[in-house]
Every structure is written in C-alpha cells, then in structure tokens.
Amino acid sequence: MDGKKHFDCAVVIPAYNAAKYLHETLESVLLTQGISVEIIVVDDGSVDDTHNVVSKMTSIYSNVRLIQQMNMGVSSARNAGLAVVTA
C-alpha cells in the first residue's frame, strides 16, 4: 500500500452558487454506510458562499475535497472532478 486512503466510491458534486444546499448535500453523502466515499466538490466560479461552506467541511472531513475553477458549466465541472478521483 502507498499510505494513501483508498475509497470504494467517489461522488463528484458540480456546484455553482449552491451554498444554500451544499451542507445538507454533503451531510447526506457522508451518512453513507458500508463503503468509504470520496467526495469531490467542484466550485464552478460561484459568487455566493459555496467556497466557504465546502472549506468548512474539508476541515472536518478528510474525504471531502474542493476544486475551484472559473465558471465553465456543469459538464466542465463534472469532468474536472472526475479527473482527480482516486476511487
């Protein structure tokens, strides 16, 4: 083993101005039982509090990661997340 955590499943969450919903969304995924889940949130150029909401969660949960990019649309955000998945 290489010392890195190995996940059973990955969830990529494209987010644009989604601060209002992200905490509940992340908590829902974090409640998954029976498998280890890697969560990648891609902030797609949000102008609301999306970055801060996810940053707080990354400081609590080691399996939550944040990627930021300029607003390029949901497909681009999803692809950016898939590019860094380790599961």
C-alpha positions as CSV (number, residue, x, y, z in Angstrom):
1,M,0.0,0.0,0.0
2,D,1.2,3.5,-0.7
3,G,-0.1,5.1,2.5
4,K,-3.0,6.9,0.8
5,K,-6.6,6.2,1.7
6,H,-8.4,4.0,-0.8
7,F,-12.0,4.7,-1.4
8,D,-14.7,2.4,-2.6
9,C,-16.8,5.1,-4.3
10,A,-16.5,8.7,-5.5
11,V,-19.2,11.3,-5.6
12,V,-18.5,14.4,-7.8
13,I,-20.7,17.4,-7.0
14,P,-20.6,20.3,-9.5
15,A,-21.6,23.4,-7.7
16,Y,-22.5,26.9,-8.9
17,N,-23.9,29.2,-6.3
18,A,-25.0,26.2,-4.3
19,A,-24.1,27.4,-0.8
20,K,-27.7,27.1,0.3
21,Y,-27.8,23.4,-0.4
22,L,-24.3,22.1,0.0
23,H,-24.2,21.4,3.7
24,E,-27.2,19.2,3.5
25,T,-26.0,17.6,0.3
26,L,-22.6,16.8,1.8
27,E,-24.1,15.5,5.1
28,S,-26.3,13.2,3.1
29,V,-23.4,11.7,1.3
30,L,-21.3,11.5,4.5
31,L,-24.1,9.3,6.1
32,T,-23.4,6.6,3.5
33,Q,-22.7,3.4,5.4
34,G,-20.9,0.2,4.4
35,I,-18.5,1.8,1.9
36,S,-15.8,4.5,2.0
37,V,-16.8,7.5,-0.1
38,E,-14.5,10.2,-1.6
39,I,-16.4,13.5,-2.2
40,I,-15.2,16.0,-4.7
41,V,-17.0,19.3,-4.9
42,V,-16.1,21.5,-7.9
43,D,-16.9,25.1,-7.3
44,D,-17.7,26.3,-10.8
45,G,-17.0,30.0,-10.4
46,S,-19.6,30.6,-7.7
47,V,-20.2,34.2,-6.4
48,D,-22.0,33.1,-3.3
49,D,-20.6,31.4,-0.2
50,T,-20.1,28.0,-1.9
51,H,-16.3,28.1,-1.3
52,N,-16.7,28.8,2.4
53,V,-19.3,26.1,3.0
54,V,-17.2,23.4,1.4
55,S,-13.9,24.7,3.0
56,K,-15.5,24.2,6.4
57,M,-16.5,20.7,5.5
58,T,-13.0,19.9,4.2
59,S,-11.5,21.0,7.6
60,I,-13.8,18.5,9.3
61,Y,-13.8,15.5,6.9
62,S,-10.7,14.2,5.2
63,N,-12.7,12.6,2.4
64,V,-14.2,15.9,1.2
65,R,-12.1,17.8,-1.4
66,L,-12.7,21.2,-3.1
67,I,-11.7,22.1,-6.6
68,Q,-12.3,25.7,-7.8
69,Q,-12.5,26.8,-11.4
70,M,-13.8,29.7,-13.4
71,N,-17.5,29.3,-14.5
72,M,-17.4,26.8,-17.4
73,G,-20.6,24.9,-16.9
74,V,-21.7,21.8,-15.3
75,S,-20.1,19.4,-17.8
76,S,-16.7,21.0,-17.3
77,A,-17.1,21.0,-13.5
78,R,-18.1,17.3,-13.6
79,N,-15.1,16.5,-15.8
80,A,-12.7,18.4,-13.5
81,G,-13.9,16.4,-10.6
82,L,-13.6,13.1,-12.5
83,A,-10.0,14.0,-13.4
84,V,-8.9,13.9,-9.8
85,V,-11.0,11.0,-8.5
86,T,-8.9,8.3,-6.8
87,A,-11.7,5.8,-6.0
